[in-house]
């Protein structure tokens, strides 16, 4: 398939209607049953939820006898990953602190001009810079028009990044990046999880991209992170996409052999780990 143009993607999405009008149903993709409809002329929302260390990362640290780091006081940024990837000065849409219980709330997030997705980003010493998708226009073909509540943002400690890098292997990362990178951080990557309708990890799932030239970049780490295959997800449901270490790429992800999982917007850029969950239907478990 032809390489998609970021400018074309933005232009196409820019002509999609922004909402159905006051009182319309909440957008699918996340559970926002208690959220309120915002002023469609203003198109600024509140994003709230909880941040935590990625579950497999927490288990790995505990197995190694290391403490799971606290996120208390860490700054959380609401941004659009597409804009981050092209170094857009307006990529940051809002910021707020994470509380001792992991809770966060960022108000007055302008969403009129988002193109593909909205994400919660964490950048802190001891962690890989990560950006978790919390809203995807793939579900609605439009921007959010209600507050986002109960969003989840995942933090990736350096030790977990290093384990993921080892599982895939220095040689593979160098090959995919033309010798520009030897770690996932330097190459840029996507860390995803495939789950079922109840939120349980799905084993044996294969992630496919809408670009044949990128098909060989998807890996499935073993549960112990000592190796990785390209056959399908393990019992953890995890997959990793390895970027090229160069300019941002955009594409869509889906699950082979089923239409229950809608194609999702994704992208990768050096220095950033994008985190997303693939689930059936259009409401997160």
SEBALO-666401 format. One record per residue (C-alpha): chain; x, z, y negated; residue in three letters. Coordinates in Angstrom, 1 decimal. Example, Ala and Ser with C-alpha at 12.3 -4.5 7.8 and 13.67 -1.06 7.14 Angstrom:
BEGIN
c = A&xx = 12.3&zz = 7.8&yy = 4.5&r = ALA
c = A&xx = 13.7&zz = 7.1&yy = 1.1&r = SER
END
This chain:
BEGIN
c = A&xx = 0.0&zz = 0.0&yy = 0.0&r = UNK
c = A&xx = 1.1&zz = -0.5&yy = -3.6&r = UNK
c = A&xx = 2.7&zz = 2.4&yy = -5.4&r = UNK
c = A&xx = 0.0&zz = 3.9&yy = -7.7&r = UNK
c = A&xx = 0.5&zz = 4.0&yy = -11.4&r = UNK
c = A&xx = 0.2&zz = 7.4&yy = -13.1&r = UNK
c = A&xx = -1.1&zz = 5.7&yy = -16.2&r = UNK
c = A&xx = -3.7&zz = 3.8&yy = -14.2&r = UNK
c = A&xx = -4.8&zz = 7.0&yy = -12.4&r = UNK
c = A&xx = -5.3&zz = 8.7&yy = -15.7&r = UNK
c = A&xx = -7.2&zz = 5.8&yy = -17.2&r = UNK
c = A&xx = -9.5&zz = 5.5&yy = -14.3&r = UNK
c = A&xx = -10.4&zz = 9.2&yy = -14.2&r = UNK
c = A&xx = -10.7&zz = 9.3&yy = -18.0&r = UNK
c = A&xx = -13.9&zz = 7.2&yy = -17.9&r = UNK
c = A&xx = -15.7&zz = 9.4&yy = -15.3&r = UNK
c = A&xx = -18.6&zz = 11.4&yy = -16.8&r = UNK
c = A&xx = -17.4&zz = 15.0&yy = -17.5&r = UNK
c = A&xx = -20.5&zz = 16.8&yy = -16.3&r = UNK
c = A&xx = -24.1&zz = 16.6&yy = -15.4&r = UNK
c = A&xx = -25.3&zz = 18.6&yy = -18.3&r = UNK
c = A&xx = -26.2&zz = 22.2&yy = -19.0&r = UNK
c = A&xx = -27.5&zz = 24.1&yy = -16.1&r = UNK
c = A&xx = -26.1&zz = 21.8&yy = -13.5&r = UNK
c = A&xx = -24.8&zz = 23.1&yy = -10.2&r = UNK
c = A&xx = -21.3&zz = 24.6&yy = -9.9&r = UNK
c = A&xx = -18.6&zz = 22.1&yy = -8.9&r = UNK
c = A&xx = -17.8&zz = 22.1&yy = -5.2&r = UNK
c = A&xx = -14.3&zz = 22.8&yy = -3.9&r = UNK
c = A&xx = -14.3&zz = 26.6&yy = -4.5&r = UNK
c = A&xx = -17.0&zz = 29.2&yy = -4.4&r = UNK
c = A&xx = -18.1&zz = 29.9&yy = -7.9&r = UNK
c = A&xx = -21.6&zz = 31.1&yy = -7.2&r = UNK
c = A&xx = -21.4&zz = 33.9&yy = -9.8&r = UNK
c = A&xx = -19.7&zz = 31.7&yy = -12.5&r = UNK
c = A&xx = -21.5&zz = 30.6&yy = -15.6&r = UNK
c = A&xx = -21.9&zz = 27.1&yy = -17.0&r = UNK
c = A&xx = -19.6&zz = 26.6&yy = -20.0&r = UNK
c = A&xx = -20.1&zz = 24.7&yy = -23.3&r = UNK
c = A&xx = -19.7&zz = 21.1&yy = -22.3&r = UNK
c = A&xx = -18.8&zz = 20.1&yy = -25.8&r = UNK
c = A&xx = -16.0&zz = 22.6&yy = -25.8&r = UNK
c = A&xx = -15.0&zz = 22.3&yy = -22.1&r = UNK
c = A&xx = -12.9&zz = 25.4&yy = -21.9&r = UNK
c = A&xx = -13.3&zz = 27.7&yy = -18.9&r = UNK
c = A&xx = -12.0&zz = 31.0&yy = -17.5&r = UNK
c = A&xx = -9.9&zz = 30.9&yy = -14.4&r = UNK
c = A&xx = -9.7&zz = 34.2&yy = -12.4&r = UNK
c = A&xx = -8.7&zz = 35.2&yy = -9.0&r = UNK
c = A&xx = -5.9&zz = 36.9&yy = -7.0&r = UNK
c = A&xx = -2.2&zz = 36.0&yy = -6.5&r = UNK
c = A&xx = -0.2&zz = 37.0&yy = -3.5&r = UNK
c = A&xx = 2.9&zz = 36.2&yy = -1.5&r = UNK
c = A&xx = 2.1&zz = 33.3&yy = 0.9&r = UNK
c = A&xx = 0.9&zz = 35.0&yy = 4.2&r = UNK
c = A&xx = 3.6&zz = 33.4&yy = 6.4&r = UNK
c = A&xx = 6.2&zz = 34.4&yy = 3.9&r = UNK
c = A&xx = 5.1&zz = 38.0&yy = 3.9&r = UNK
c = A&xx = 5.2&zz = 38.1&yy = 7.7&r = UNK
c = A&xx = 8.6&zz = 36.5&yy = 7.8&r = UNK
c = A&xx = 10.0&zz = 39.1&yy = 5.3&r = UNK
c = A&xx = 8.4&zz = 42.0&yy = 7.2&r = UNK
c = A&xx = 9.9&zz = 40.6&yy = 10.5&r = UNK
c = A&xx = 13.3&zz = 40.6&yy = 8.8&r = UNK
c = A&xx = 12.9&zz = 44.2&yy = 7.6&r = UNK
c = A&xx = 12.7&zz = 43.1&yy = 4.0&r = UNK
c = A&xx = 10.0&zz = 44.4&yy = 1.5&r = UNK
c = A&xx = 7.3&zz = 42.0&yy = 0.3&r = UNK
c = A&xx = 8.0&zz = 41.6&yy = -3.4&r = UNK
c = A&xx = 5.3&zz = 42.7&yy = -5.9&r = UNK
c = A&xx = 3.8&zz = 40.3&yy = -8.3&r = UNK
c = A&xx = 2.8&zz = 43.0&yy = -10.8&r = UNK
c = A&xx = 3.4&zz = 41.7&yy = -14.3&r = UNK
c = A&xx = 4.4&zz = 38.2&yy = -13.3&r = UNK
c = A&xx = 3.2&zz = 35.5&yy = -15.7&r = UNK
c = A&xx = 0.7&zz = 33.1&yy = -14.1&r = UNK
c = A&xx = 0.3&zz = 29.6&yy = -15.7&r = UNK
c = A&xx = -2.7&zz = 27.4&yy = -15.4&r = UNK
c = A&xx = -1.5&zz = 23.8&yy = -15.5&r = UNK
c = A&xx = -2.1&zz = 20.3&yy = -14.3&r = UNK
c = A&xx = 0.5&zz = 19.3&yy = -11.8&r = UNK
c = A&xx = 0.2&zz = 15.6&yy = -12.7&r = UNK
c = A&xx = 1.3&zz = 16.4&yy = -16.2&r = UNK
c = A&xx = 4.0&zz = 18.7&yy = -15.1&r = UNK
c = A&xx = 5.4&zz = 15.8&yy = -12.9&r = UNK
c = A&xx = 5.7&zz = 13.5&yy = -15.9&r = UNK
c = A&xx = 7.0&zz = 16.2&yy = -18.2&r = UNK
c = A&xx = 3.9&zz = 16.2&yy = -20.4&r = UNK
c = A&xx = 4.3&zz = 18.7&yy = -23.2&r = UNK
c = A&xx = 0.6&zz = 19.6&yy = -22.9&r = UNK
c = A&xx = 0.8&zz = 20.4&yy = -19.1&r = UNK
c = A&xx = 0.3&zz = 24.1&yy = -19.7&r = UNK
c = A&xx = -3.3&zz = 24.9&yy = -20.3&r = UNK
c = A&xx = -3.2&zz = 28.7&yy = -20.3&r = UNK
c = A&xx = -1.3&zz = 31.8&yy = -19.2&r = UNK
c = A&xx = -2.0&zz = 35.4&yy = -18.2&r = UNK
c = A&xx = -0.4&zz = 38.3&yy = -16.4&r = UNK
c = A&xx = -0.9&zz = 39.3&yy = -12.8&r = UNK
c = A&xx = -2.0&zz = 42.9&yy = -12.3&r = UNK
c = A&xx = -0.8&zz = 45.5&yy = -9.7&r = UNK
c = A&xx = -3.6&zz = 44.5&yy = -7.4&r = UNK
c = A&xx = -2.8&zz = 40.8&yy = -7.7&r = UNK
c = A&xx = -5.7&zz = 40.0&yy = -10.0&r = UNK
c = A&xx = -5.5&zz = 37.6&yy = -12.9&r = UNK
c = A&xx = -7.8&zz = 36.1&yy = -15.5&r = UNK
c = A&xx = -6.9&zz = 33.3&yy = -17.9&r = UNK
c = A&xx = -9.6&zz = 32.5&yy = -20.5&r = UNK
c = A&xx = -10.1&zz = 29.5&yy = -22.8&r = UNK
c = A&xx = -8.5&zz = 27.0&yy = -20.4&r = UNK
c = A&xx = -9.1&zz = 23.5&yy = -21.9&r = UNK
c = A&xx = -10.2&zz = 21.1&yy = -19.1&r = UNK
c = A&xx = -11.5&zz = 18.1&yy = -21.0&r = UNK
c = A&xx = -8.3&zz = 16.1&yy = -20.5&r = UNK
c = A&xx = -7.4&zz = 17.0&yy = -16.9&r = UNK
c = A&xx = -7.0&zz = 13.9&yy = -14.6&r = UNK
c = A&xx = -6.5&zz = 14.9&yy = -11.0&r = UNK
c = A&xx = -6.4&zz = 18.6&yy = -10.4&r = UNK
c = A&xx = -5.9&zz = 22.1&yy = -11.9&r = UNK
c = A&xx = -3.3&zz = 24.6&yy = -10.5&r = UNK
c = A&xx = -2.1&zz = 28.1&yy = -10.9&r = UNK
c = A&xx = 1.7&zz = 28.2&yy = -11.2&r = UNK
c = A&xx = 4.2&zz = 31.0&yy = -10.7&r = UNK
c = A&xx = 7.8&zz = 31.0&yy = -11.8&r = UNK
c = A&xx = 9.8&zz = 34.2&yy = -11.4&r = UNK
c = A&xx = 13.3&zz = 35.2&yy = -10.4&r = UNK
c = A&xx = 13.4&zz = 35.5&yy = -6.6&r = UNK
c = A&xx = 10.7&zz = 32.9&yy = -6.0&r = UNK
c = A&xx = 10.6&zz = 29.1&yy = -5.8&r = UNK
c = A&xx = 8.5&zz = 27.7&yy = -8.6&r = UNK
c = A&xx = 5.2&zz = 27.0&yy = -7.0&r = UNK
c = A&xx = 1.8&zz = 25.6&yy = -8.1&r = UNK
c = A&xx = -1.3&zz = 26.2&yy = -6.1&r = UNK
c = A&xx = -4.2&zz = 23.7&yy = -6.4&r = UNK
c = A&xx = -7.4&zz = 25.6&yy = -7.5&r = UNK
c = A&xx = -9.5&zz = 22.6&yy = -8.5&r = UNK
c = A&xx = -9.4&zz = 19.0&yy = -7.3&r = UNK
c = A&xx = -11.3&zz = 16.1&yy = -8.8&r = UNK
c = A&xx = -11.4&zz = 14.5&yy = -5.4&r = UNK
c = A&xx = -14.6&zz = 16.6&yy = -4.7&r = UNK
c = A&xx = -16.5&zz = 15.8&yy = -7.9&r = UNK
c = A&xx = -14.8&zz = 12.8&yy = -9.5&r = UNK
c = A&xx = -15.0&zz = 14.9&yy = -12.7&r = UNK
c = A&xx = -13.5&zz = 17.9&yy = -14.5&r = UNK
c = A&xx = -14.7&zz = 21.5&yy = -13.8&r = UNK
c = A&xx = -17.7&zz = 22.5&yy = -15.9&r = UNK
c = A&xx = -18.1&zz = 26.1&yy = -14.7&r = UNK
c = A&xx = -15.7&zz = 29.0&yy = -14.7&r = UNK
c = A&xx = -13.4&zz = 29.2&yy = -11.7&r = UNK
c = A&xx = -13.6&zz = 32.6&yy = -9.9&r = UNK
c = A&xx = -12.0&zz = 33.9&yy = -6.8&r = UNK
c = A&xx = -9.1&zz = 31.4&yy = -7.0&r = UNK
c = A&xx = -6.0&zz = 32.1&yy = -4.9&r = UNK
c = A&xx = -2.5&zz = 31.5&yy = -6.1&r = UNK
c = A&xx = 0.4&zz = 31.7&yy = -3.6&r = UNK
c = A&xx = 4.0&zz = 32.8&yy = -4.4&r = UNK
c = A&xx = 6.9&zz = 31.5&yy = -2.3&r = UNK
c = A&xx = 9.9&zz = 33.9&yy = -2.1&r = UNK
c = A&xx = 13.3&zz = 32.3&yy = -1.9&r = UNK
c = A&xx = 13.9&zz = 33.6&yy = 1.6&r = UNK
c = A&xx = 10.8&zz = 31.7&yy = 2.8&r = UNK
c = A&xx = 11.9&zz = 28.5&yy = 1.1&r = UNK
c = A&xx = 15.2&zz = 28.8&yy = 2.8&r = UNK
c = A&xx = 13.5&zz = 29.3&yy = 6.2&r = UNK
c = A&xx = 11.4&zz = 26.2&yy = 5.6&r = UNK
c = A&xx = 14.4&zz = 24.2&yy = 4.5&r = UNK
c = A&xx = 16.3&zz = 25.2&yy = 7.7&r = UNK
c = A&xx = 13.3&zz = 24.3&yy = 9.9&r = UNK
c = A&xx = 13.2&zz = 20.8&yy = 8.6&r = UNK
c = A&xx = 17.0&zz = 20.4&yy = 8.4&r = UNK
c = A&xx = 19.6&zz = 19.5&yy = 5.8&r = UNK
c = A&xx = 20.1&zz = 16.1&yy = 7.3&r = UNK
c = A&xx = 16.4&zz = 15.1&yy = 7.1&r = UNK
c = A&xx = 16.1&zz = 16.3&yy = 3.5&r = UNK
c = A&xx = 19.3&zz = 14.5&yy = 2.5&r = UNK
c = A&xx = 18.0&zz = 11.3&yy = 4.1&r = UNK
c = A&xx = 14.6&zz = 11.5&yy = 2.4&r = UNK
c = A&xx = 16.3&zz = 12.1&yy = -1.0&r = UNK
c = A&xx = 19.0&zz = 9.6&yy = -0.7&r = UNK
c = A&xx = 21.6&zz = 12.4&yy = -0.6&r = UNK
c = A&xx = 20.3&zz = 13.8&yy = -3.9&r = UNK
c = A&xx = 19.0&zz = 17.0&yy = -2.5&r = UNK
c = A&xx = 19.8&zz = 19.3&yy = 0.5&r = UNK
c = A&xx = 17.0&zz = 21.8&yy = -0.1&r = UNK
c = A&xx = 13.2&zz = 21.5&yy = -0.4&r = UNK
c = A&xx = 13.4&zz = 23.0&yy = -3.9&r = UNK
c = A&xx = 15.8&zz = 20.3&yy = -5.2&r = UNK
c = A&xx = 13.9&zz = 17.5&yy = -3.5&r = UNK
c = A&xx = 10.4&zz = 18.8&yy = -4.4&r = UNK
c = A&xx = 7.9&zz = 19.5&yy = -1.7&r = UNK
c = A&xx = 4.3&zz = 20.2&yy = -0.7&r = UNK
c = A&xx = 3.4&zz = 23.1&yy = 1.5&r = UNK
c = A&xx = 0.0&zz = 22.8&yy = 3.0&r = UNK
c = A&xx = -2.3&zz = 24.5&yy = 5.5&r = UNK
c = A&xx = -5.0&zz = 22.9&yy = 7.6&r = UNK
c = A&xx = -7.9&zz = 25.3&yy = 8.3&r = UNK
c = A&xx = -11.4&zz = 25.0&yy = 9.9&r = UNK
c = A&xx = -14.7&zz = 25.9&yy = 8.3&r = UNK
c = A&xx = -14.1&zz = 29.6&yy = 8.9&r = UNK
c = A&xx = -10.6&zz = 29.5&yy = 7.3&r = UNK
c = A&xx = -8.7&zz = 29.8&yy = 10.5&r = UNK
c = A&xx = -5.5&zz = 27.6&yy = 10.9&r = UNK
c = A&xx = -6.0&zz = 24.4&yy = 12.9&r = UNK
c = A&xx = -3.3&zz = 23.5&yy = 15.5&r = UNK
c = A&xx = -2.7&zz = 19.8&yy = 16.4&r = UNK
c = A&xx = -3.8&zz = 18.3&yy = 13.1&r = UNK
c = A&xx = -1.9&zz = 15.3&yy = 11.7&r = UNK
c = A&xx = -1.8&zz = 14.8&yy = 8.0&r = UNK
c = A&xx = -1.9&zz = 11.2&yy = 6.8&r = UNK
c = A&xx = -1.1&zz = 9.8&yy = 3.4&r = UNK
c = A&xx = -2.7&zz = 6.8&yy = 1.7&r = UNK
c = A&xx = 0.8&zz = 5.3&yy = 1.2&r = UNK
c = A&xx = 2.6&zz = 3.9&yy = 4.3&r = UNK
c = A&xx = 6.0&zz = 4.1&yy = 2.7&r = UNK
c = A&xx = 5.7&zz = 7.9&yy = 2.6&r = UNK
c = A&xx = 4.3&zz = 8.5&yy = 6.1&r = UNK
c = A&xx = 7.6&zz = 9.7&yy = 7.6&r = UNK
c = A&xx = 8.0&zz = 12.6&yy = 5.1&r = UNK
c = A&xx = 5.5&zz = 15.0&yy = 6.7&r = UNK
c = A&xx = 6.8&zz = 17.8&yy = 8.9&r = UNK
c = A&xx = 5.2&zz = 20.6&yy = 10.9&r = UNK
c = A&xx = 7.2&zz = 23.8&yy = 11.0&r = UNK
c = A&xx = 7.3&zz = 25.8&yy = 14.2&r = UNK
c = A&xx = 5.7&zz = 29.3&yy = 14.0&r = UNK
c = A&xx = 9.2&zz = 30.9&yy = 14.0&r = UNK
c = A&xx = 10.5&zz = 28.4&yy = 11.4&r = UNK
c = A&xx = 13.5&zz = 27.6&yy = 13.6&r = UNK
c = A&xx = 12.5&zz = 24.0&yy = 13.9&r = UNK
c = A&xx = 9.9&zz = 21.4&yy = 12.8&r = UNK
c = A&xx = 8.3&zz = 18.3&yy = 14.4&r = UNK
c = A&xx = 6.4&zz = 15.3&yy = 13.1&r = UNK
c = A&xx = 3.8&zz = 15.5&yy = 15.9&r = UNK
c = A&xx = 1.1&zz = 17.8&yy = 14.4&r = UNK
c = A&xx = 0.4&zz = 21.3&yy = 13.1&r = UNK
c = A&xx = 1.4&zz = 24.4&yy = 15.1&r = UNK
c = A&xx = -0.8&zz = 27.5&yy = 15.5&r = UNK
c = A&xx = -0.1&zz = 28.2&yy = 11.8&r = UNK
c = A&xx = -1.7&zz = 25.0&yy = 10.6&r = UNK
c = A&xx = 1.2&zz = 24.4&yy = 8.2&r = UNK
c = A&xx = 2.7&zz = 21.1&yy = 7.1&r = UNK
c = A&xx = 5.5&zz = 20.2&yy = 4.6&r = UNK
c = A&xx = 5.9&zz = 17.0&yy = 2.7&r = UNK
c = A&xx = 9.5&zz = 16.3&yy = 1.6&r = UNK
c = A&xx = 9.8&zz = 14.5&yy = -1.8&r = UNK
c = A&xx = 12.6&zz = 12.2&yy = -2.8&r = UNK
c = A&xx = 14.3&zz = 14.3&yy = -5.5&r = UNK
c = A&xx = 13.4&zz = 11.6&yy = -8.1&r = UNK
c = A&xx = 10.4&zz = 10.9&yy = -10.3&r = UNK
c = A&xx = 7.0&zz = 12.3&yy = -9.6&r = UNK
c = A&xx = 4.9&zz = 10.6&yy = -6.9&r = UNK
c = A&xx = 1.1&zz = 10.8&yy = -6.6&r = UNK
c = A&xx = -1.0&zz = 10.0&yy = -3.5&r = UNK
c = A&xx = -3.8&zz = 11.4&yy = -1.4&r = UNK
c = A&xx = -3.8&zz = 13.4&yy = 1.8&r = UNK
c = A&xx = -6.3&zz = 13.4&yy = 4.7&r = UNK
c = A&xx = -6.5&zz = 14.5&yy = 8.3&r = UNK
c = A&xx = -6.2&zz = 11.8&yy = 11.0&r = UNK
c = A&xx = -9.1&zz = 11.1&yy = 13.2&r = UNK
c = A&xx = -11.8&zz = 13.0&yy = 11.3&r = UNK
c = A&xx = -14.0&zz = 12.4&yy = 8.2&r = UNK
c = A&xx = -14.9&zz = 16.1&yy = 7.9&r = UNK
c = A&xx = -11.8&zz = 16.6&yy = 5.7&r = UNK
c = A&xx = -12.2&zz = 14.8&yy = 2.4&r = UNK
c = A&xx = -9.0&zz = 13.0&yy = 1.1&r = UNK
c = A&xx = -7.3&zz = 15.2&yy = -1.4&r = UNK
c = A&xx = -5.2&zz = 14.5&yy = -4.5&r = UNK
c = A&xx = -1.6&zz = 15.5&yy = -4.2&r = UNK
c = A&xx = 1.8&zz = 14.8&yy = -5.8&r = UNK
c = A&xx = 5.4&zz = 16.0&yy = -5.7&r = UNK
c = A&xx = 8.2&zz = 16.4&yy = -8.2&r = UNK
c = A&xx = 11.7&zz = 17.9&yy = -8.0&r = UNK
c = A&xx = 12.0&zz = 21.6&yy = -8.5&r = UNK
c = A&xx = 8.4&zz = 22.4&yy = -7.6&r = UNK
c = A&xx = 6.5&zz = 23.4&yy = -4.5&r = UNK
c = A&xx = 2.9&zz = 22.3&yy = -4.5&r = UNK
c = A&xx = 0.7&zz = 24.5&yy = -2.3&r = UNK
c = A&xx = -2.7&zz = 23.4&yy = -1.1&r = UNK
c = A&xx = -5.2&zz = 24.0&yy = 1.7&r = UNK
c = A&xx = -7.1&zz = 21.3&yy = 3.5&r = UNK
c = A&xx = -10.5&zz = 22.3&yy = 4.8&r = UNK
c = A&xx = -13.6&zz = 20.5&yy = 6.0&r = UNK
c = A&xx = -16.5&zz = 19.9&yy = 3.7&r = UNK
c = A&xx = -16.3&zz = 20.5&yy = -0.1&r = UNK
c = A&xx = -16.3&zz = 24.3&yy = -0.4&r = UNK
c = A&xx = -13.3&zz = 26.4&yy = 0.4&r = UNK
c = A&xx = -13.8&zz = 28.9&yy = 3.3&r = UNK
END
